[in-house]
Amino acid sequence: MNHYVVYTRLLAGEFINYRRSIPENVKTELTLNRRELMDSLERCALLISEKNKTAVRFQLEDDRLLINCQNVVGSVDDVLSCEMTGEKMVIGFNNRYLLDAVRVVQSDKVRLMLTAADRAVKIMEADGDGSIAIIMPVQVRR
């Protein structure tokens, strides 16, 4: 019979309070089909390169999300249906960060929880289970 000895060390000290970065006072909540969102973001990714770094612009309206990405190469304009509660908003994202966060979601629906166009956005499964992703928006023209 093999015997193993495992040694571990507990790290002591002050660590950052990560809970402070998770948005609490949500003003707008958006629930939409994960696959449709990923497809739109992947179309946007075709336009974006190291030379042409372009933000993806989200315009949140009554039960629809307008996604726009444009540069000298071309443009993507998609309209996705969604369930929205709260304030209308225009917000921009780094496409790669947003796409990575949405890919982690395991359910068919994804929820975005927003407080303001310049504050962190919480991304999670629509049913609230699973992991939480936090990404910062980027500035876009309104």
C-alpha distance (Angstrom), angle and dihedral (degrees) to the residues before:
residue distance angle dihedral
M1 . . .
N2 3.82 . .
H3 3.76 118.8 .
Y4 3.75 122.4 -153.8
V5 3.75 130.5 -170.4
V6 3.78 118.1 -158.0
Y7 3.77 120.9 -162.8
T8 3.76 121.3 -165.3
R9 3.74 135.0 175.0
L10 3.78 126.9 -145.3
L11 3.78 112.5 -136.4
A12 3.76 111.8 -133.2
G13 3.75 125.1 -162.4
E14 3.77 145.8 70.7
F15 3.77 116.3 -47.1
I16 3.77 130.3 -170.1
N17 3.80 114.8 -88.0
Y18 3.80 97.7 -119.9
R19 3.81 91.9 -178.1
R20 3.82 89.6 72.6
S21 3.81 89.9 65.9
I22 3.82 93.3 55.9
P23 3.82 109.5 94.5
E24 3.80 112.6 -113.7
N25 3.82 107.1 171.9
V26 3.79 99.2 60.5
K27 3.81 114.1 -169.3
T28 3.80 98.2 174.8
E29 3.78 129.3 30.7
L30 3.77 123.4 -171.0
T31 3.82 127.3 -170.6
L32 3.78 119.8 -174.1
N33 3.78 145.3 151.6
R34 3.79 109.2 -70.8
R35 3.81 95.8 -149.1
E36 3.82 93.3 51.0
L37 3.80 91.0 49.8
M38 3.81 92.1 48.1
D39 3.81 91.6 48.8
S40 3.80 91.0 52.4
L41 3.81 93.1 46.7
E42 3.81 90.6 48.3
R43 3.82 89.6 53.6
C44 3.81 88.1 51.8
A45 3.80 89.7 49.8
L46 3.81 89.5 61.6
L47 3.82 89.2 65.9
I48 3.77 97.9 44.2
S49 3.80 122.7 85.7
E50 3.78 137.4 153.2
K51 3.81 87.7 -89.4
N52 3.79 95.9 43.8
K53 3.79 104.5 42.0
T54 3.76 104.1 174.5
A55 3.78 129.4 173.6
V56 3.77 120.0 -126.7
R57 3.80 109.7 -122.2
F58 3.82 120.0 -144.1
Q59 3.78 119.0 -164.7
L60 3.80 109.7 -168.7
E61 3.78 114.3 -154.0
D62 3.79 136.6 157.4
D63 3.80 104.9 -43.9
R64 3.79 94.4 -30.6
L65 3.76 136.9 86.9
L66 3.80 120.0 -148.8
I67 3.80 111.3 -155.4
N68 3.79 119.0 -165.1
C69 3.78 132.5 178.1
Q70 3.78 122.2 166.4
N71 3.77 140.1 164.9
V72 3.81 138.4 142.6
V73 3.81 91.1 -65.6
G74 3.82 95.3 58.2
S75 3.77 142.8 -77.7
V76 3.78 143.0 -93.0
D77 3.80 120.6 -148.8
D78 3.79 115.0 178.5
V79 3.78 132.0 168.2
L80 3.80 116.3 -155.7
S81 3.77 125.5 -172.9
C82 3.79 114.9 -126.9
E83 3.76 145.0 158.2
M84 3.79 108.7 -103.8
T85 3.76 132.1 -177.0
G86 3.77 124.3 179.5
E87 3.77 135.4 19.3
K88 3.80 127.7 -5.0
M89 3.78 111.4 -113.0
V90 3.80 145.4 176.4
I91 3.80 113.5 -142.7
G92 3.80 136.2 163.4
F93 3.79 132.4 -144.5
N94 3.76 141.5 -170.5
N95 3.80 98.1 -108.1
R96 3.80 95.9 -141.5
Y97 3.81 94.4 52.0
L98 3.79 92.6 47.2
L99 3.79 93.3 46.2
D100 3.82 91.2 49.9
A101 3.81 90.6 51.6
V102 3.81 93.6 48.6
R103 3.82 92.5 47.5
V104 3.81 90.3 60.2
V105 3.81 92.1 59.6
Q106 3.81 110.0 101.0
S107 3.82 100.3 -165.5
D108 3.81 129.3 79.0
K109 3.81 91.6 -112.6
V110 3.79 128.4 55.8
R111 3.81 126.7 -159.7
L112 3.81 125.0 -148.6
M113 3.79 116.8 -165.1
L114 3.80 116.0 -163.2
T115 3.78 133.9 -176.2
A116 3.82 100.9 178.0
A117 3.81 140.1 -20.6
D118 3.80 90.4 -98.3
R119 3.82 99.5 43.3
A120 3.80 133.4 85.1
V121 3.80 117.5 -80.5
K122 3.79 123.1 -138.7
I123 3.82 115.8 -141.7
M124 3.78 121.9 -169.6
E125 3.78 145.9 138.9
A126 3.80 112.4 -66.1
D127 3.80 92.5 -118.5
G128 3.80 91.7 53.9
D129 3.80 96.1 -116.9
G130 3.77 124.0 118.6
S131 3.74 131.1 28.0
I132 3.78 130.1 -16.8
A133 3.79 123.3 -137.6
I134 3.79 123.1 -161.3
I135 3.80 120.8 -161.8
M136 3.77 132.6 172.8
P137 3.79 119.1 -127.4
V138 3.80 124.0 -127.1
Q139 3.76 126.7 -133.0
V140 3.81 116.6 -93.6
R141 3.77 134.9 175.1
R142 3.77 112.5 -95.6
